Amino acid sequence: MITNVRLADGRHVDISIAGSRIAAIGPDLKREPGVTEENGEGALVLPGFVEGHTHLDKTMWGMPWYRNEVGPKLTDRIENERRWRATSGHDAGVQSLALARAFLHAGTTRLRTHVDVDTDAGLRHLEGVLATRETLKGVMDLQVVAFPQSGLLRRDGTAALLDRALAEGADVLGALDPASIDGDPVASLDTTFDIASRHQKPVDIHLHEPGETGGRTMTLLLDRVEALGMQGRVVISHAFCLGDLPERARDALLERLARLRVALLTTAPPSVPVPPLKACMAAGVTIFAGNDGIRDTWTPYGSPDMLERAMLVGMRYDLRRDDDLELAFDTVSGAAARGCGFADHGLSVGTRADLVLLDAETVAHALAARPVRRRVISHGRIVARNGEGVAR
């Protein structure tokens, strides 16, 4: 029993937990004999956070500072990272576990991570992250995306490796810029959807392609979603093109995205066009948020705190009203759960008991202040107190 907490609407309640589920929510719930009580001391209670897009296998979280001298192009970053990982002995298992635990202690109980699969490393990075998933089973739901960071068609053998990755435990098939990286969007998308269909797995594609190029690729992708009956099983990550297409072309794509239940992921970067948040919501498109990489060879930025990411969403989209900041929070909460397919998320009877207690008056205040998490509860168990993990 979690007593004396406040819901986002201001109501003071107790929350009864049976096993891993919320059994009751209400004021002054009846105390049953033998039930453990935890006094929430008036804290705001929120559902466990959801990280919709990160790269646990790449991180240098907790390692010495990496001096970034990489060139400006996407291909520069890809080549630099592959060289560094091959020569440094970077351990994706150790590093992914360190960052995943930091996410958990800050309130994230569900997470989708993209993991590099390529012809240099094979499935080595995937194996490390699958070990992290196993270690955290029962306290964090971790979806693993098999991701061809170097492209699908540029290196012979990549498609076969992705096929193996799905067979060996990856949950989702990733893809990357079919036109600008692979150079043949039709062949790239055909291969991607063939592998996904064979394994009956969802797809999550990185689409950085700008403007009309990105719009054409998105149209080809949506054609395949419709033809193959993959409605509700595809995410387009980044989707920069939706931020710089003419409004008429953009809105036509938004209508198809909504009808085919294809979700969008944004990291809300400040330096490139982004999908229009409120236009997406008005069209019925699920749009959610994630960090992308955190402290890796690509970027020195990022934090395993989804309240910070929600704040950055608010800043990128100029959200200032309290009700608008609640929309920003939803991108790392309910919308992210829907977009990734995480079931039983939320604060209602019957949902899984993933709760975050913190000192804030409202959701908007929580995003602005980002206080230390007093308690993190996952699967009905306290896993962190005051930002520190509780021994399992």
N, C-alpha and C positions, 0 to 999 in steps of 0.2 A: 504494500500500500504506500503510494506517494501522497503525503498529505500537504495541504496548505500551499497550493500552487495556483498561478493565474493563467488562464487561457488567453489567446490573442485578443478575444473580444472583451477582456477585462473581468470575466467571472472567476471567482475564487472557488476552487474545486479540490477534491481528492481524486486520485486515479488508482483504481484497483487493478492489479496485474495477476493473472493466473497463468503460470507457465511462461510462455513467450508472448501472450496476447493481452490486450486491454480488455478487462472484464466489466468495468463500470467506470463512469465519469460522473461526478456530481458533488454537491456540497454535503459535507458531514456524512460520508458513507459509513455504513455500519462496520465496526471492527469485528472481525471474526477471530476466534481463539487461534493462536499459533501463527498468525500472519505477521510477517516482519514489516515494521513501519519505518519510513524514511521521511523526515520532516523537510519539506521544500522551502520553508521559511519565506513564503511569499514570492518565490522566484517565478519569472515568466517561463512557461513550458512550451516548447516547440517540438514538432516532429523531427526525427533524425534527419540530418542533411543528406543530400545526394550529389555526388560529384559525377557529372555526366560525361566528362571527357578529360582524361589526363594520360600521362605516359610514365607510369611507375618505373618501368625498366630502364629509363634513361637517366633518372635523377642522380645528382650528387649530393643529396640532402645529408647534412652532417659531415661531409668530406671537406678537405681543404679547398679553398677558393680556386675556381678554374678561370684562368685568364682568357677571355674571349677575344680572338683576333680574326674571326671568320669573315669571309667576303659577304657581299650584300644579297646575293641571289639565293633562291631556294635550293638550287643544286649545290651551291657552295656549302650550305649548312648540312645537306645530306652527306656529301663526300667527306667533309671535315669530321662529322660525327662517326661515320663508319670507320675512318682511319683511327680516330682516338679510341674507340671502343675495342678495336682489334689489337691495339698496341699497349693499352693501359691495364688490361686485365680486369676491367670494370665488371663487377659481379651484380647482375640484374636481380638475383635472388635476395642477396643481402640488402641492396639498396631499395628494392621495391617494398620489402618488409618494413624497413625503417620509415619510409614515407607513408605507407598505408597505416602504420600505427599512429603516426602524427595526425593523419586525417581522423582516425577513430577518436583519439583523445580530444580533438576539437569538435566532435559531434557528427562526423560523417559515418553513417552506418551502411551506406550502399554506394558503390563506386564502379564506374566503367573505365577500364584502362586499355589503351592501344599498345601493343607489344610488337616490336620490330621482328619481322621474319624476312631474311634475305639469304642470298647464296654464299655470303661470307660467314655469317654467324649460324646459319641453319636455324635450328629450333632452340639454340642455347638460351636466348633471352626468354623465350616462352616457357621453357622448363623452370627457370628461376621464378617467374611470376606465378606459374601454376603451384609451385611449392608455397609461395606466400598465400595464395588463395586457400590452400589446404590448412596452413597454420592458423589462419584467421577464421576458419569455418566455425560458425556458431556465434560470432560477434560482428562480422562484416560480410555482406554479400558483395562479391567481387566478380564482375563480368570481364572476361578477357577477350579482346579483339585481336585477331591475327592480322597484322598490318604490314603491307609491303612498302616500307618507307622509301625504298630505292626504286619504286615502280614495279608494275606487274610484268610488263612486256620487255623491258630493257635488258633483263638478265635471264637467260635461259635457266629453267629449273625453279623459278619463283612460284609458278602456278602449282607445281607438284608439292613444293614445301607448304604452301597455304592449304592444300588438300590434306596433307599430313597433320598440320596444326589443328585443323578442325576435327580430324579423327582422333587426335590425342588429347582433346579437352578444351580447346578454345571455344568460346560461346558465340562469337560473332565474327563475320568476315569483314575485314577492312579493305579499303581501296584508296587510290590517290590519283587525282588530276589526270583522268584518262586522255585528255587532249594535250595538255602542256607538258606532262611528264612522259606518258606512254607514247604520245604522238599519233595514236589511232583510237579515238574514243569508242568507235563501234566494236572493234576487236577487244579492247580492254573491258568494256562493260559486258560484252557477251561472255568473256571468260569468267569475270567476277560472278555474274549471276548463274552461270553454269555450275561453278563450284558450290555456291551457296545453296542452289536448288538441290544438288546432289546430296548435300548433308542436311538439308532442311534447317538452315541457319539464317538469322537475320544479317543485314548488311549495314555497315556504317562507313560512309565514304568521306574522306577529306576532299573538299572541293574548294580550292583556293582560286580557281580560274576566274578572271574578272569579266565584267561586262557581257558582251554578246557571246564570247567564247564560253564562258561559264553557263550562260543561259541555254546555249545549244546543247552542252553536255547534260545539263539538268533535264532538258526535254527528252533526250535519248534515255536517260536513266528512268524518268517517269513512264516512258513508253514500256520499258521492260517490267517495271513494277506492275503496271496494269495488265500486260500480256501474261505474266507469270502468276498473277493472283497473290502478290506479296504485299498487299495493303496492310499497313500497320506494322511492318517488319523491316522498315528502312529508315535510317537517319542520314541526313546530309549535314556534315559538320563544316562549319565556317560559312559556306554559301555566300562569299563576298559579293558575287555577281548581283544578288538581290538588292544590294545597297547602291549600285550604280547603273542599273538598267532603267530605261524610261518607265514611268509609272504604269502605262498601259501594259507593257510586256511583263513587268514585275507582277502586276495584279493577276494576269492570266496564269502565271506560274503559281502564285499563291492559291488560286482557286483549285488548280490540279493537286497541289500539295495537300490541301485540306481534304479534297475528295478521296485521295488515295491514302490518306492518313500517314503521310511521310512527314516525320518530325525534323526540326532544324536544331542544330547546336551552335551556339555562339560563345566565344570567349570574350566578347565585347572589347576587342583591341582598339586602342585609340588612334592608330595610324592608318587604317584601311577602312573601306566601306563595310558596313555590317547590315545584316537583314533588319528591316524596320520592325522593331519590337511590337508596337501597338497595331501596325497594319497587319502583321502576322496573326496576332491575337484576334483582331476583328474579323479576319478571314477564316478563323477556326483552325489555324495551324498551331500545333504544339511547338513552342520554342523554349529551349532550356539552356543552361549554362554550364561551363566547366573551365578549368584552369589552363588546359593544354599542358605543356611541359613546365616543370618546376625545377629551377636550379640545375640546368643541364647545359650541354654544349650549345644549345640553341639560344638560351635566354638565362640571364641572371635573376629573373624575376619569379614571382609566384609564391604562394603560401598554401599550406594544407588547411586553410580556414575558409569554409564556404560562405561565411558571413562577409568576409572580405571580398570574395568574388561577386557576391550579390551587390555589395556596395559599388564595386567597379562597374557592374551592369547599370546601376542607377546613375553613376556619373557619366558613362558613355552615352546613355540615352536621355540625359538631362531630366532625370526623375527627381522631383523635390517634394511633392506632396506625400503625406503619409500613406495614402491609398496607393499611390504609384510605387512607393518603396515596398509595399506589400506584393506588388506584381514582380518587382525585382527579386524579392525573397522566394517567390513561387518558382523562379527559374532554377533554384537550387533545392527545391522541395517537391511539391506535387507535380509540377510540369516535368521536372527531370525524371521523377519516378515513372510517369506515363511514357515519356519519350524513350526511356531505356527498357521499359517493360518490367519494372520492379513492382511486384504485387503487394497488396496489403500495407500500403503506406498511408500514414496520416494519424490524426488524433481522433479516433472514434472507436466505439465498442466493436471488438472483433478484429481490429487491425493489429499488426505486430507492435509490441511495446518497445519502440525505438523513440526515446525521448531525450531532449536536451533542456537542462535547467540553467538559467542564467539571470543575472541582475540587470534587467531592463524593464522599462515601463510598457513599451509597445514593440511590435516588430520593427517599425521604422527606427526606434531608438536602438534596438539590437544591432541593426546594420550600421548605424552611425558610430556607435560606441564599441562594438565588438568585444564585449567583456569576456573575461575568463569563464569557461563553462564550469558551473558549480558541480553538476552531475551530467554524465552521459550514460544513458541506459540503452542497451542493445539486446534484442531478443529477450527482454524482460530481466536483464541482469545489469547491475552497475559495473561499467567497464572503465570509468574515469571519474576522478574527483579533483576539482580545482585545476584542471588541465593536465593532471598526472594520471597515468594508467594505473588501474587496480590489478594486482596479480591475479591471474586466472587459476 
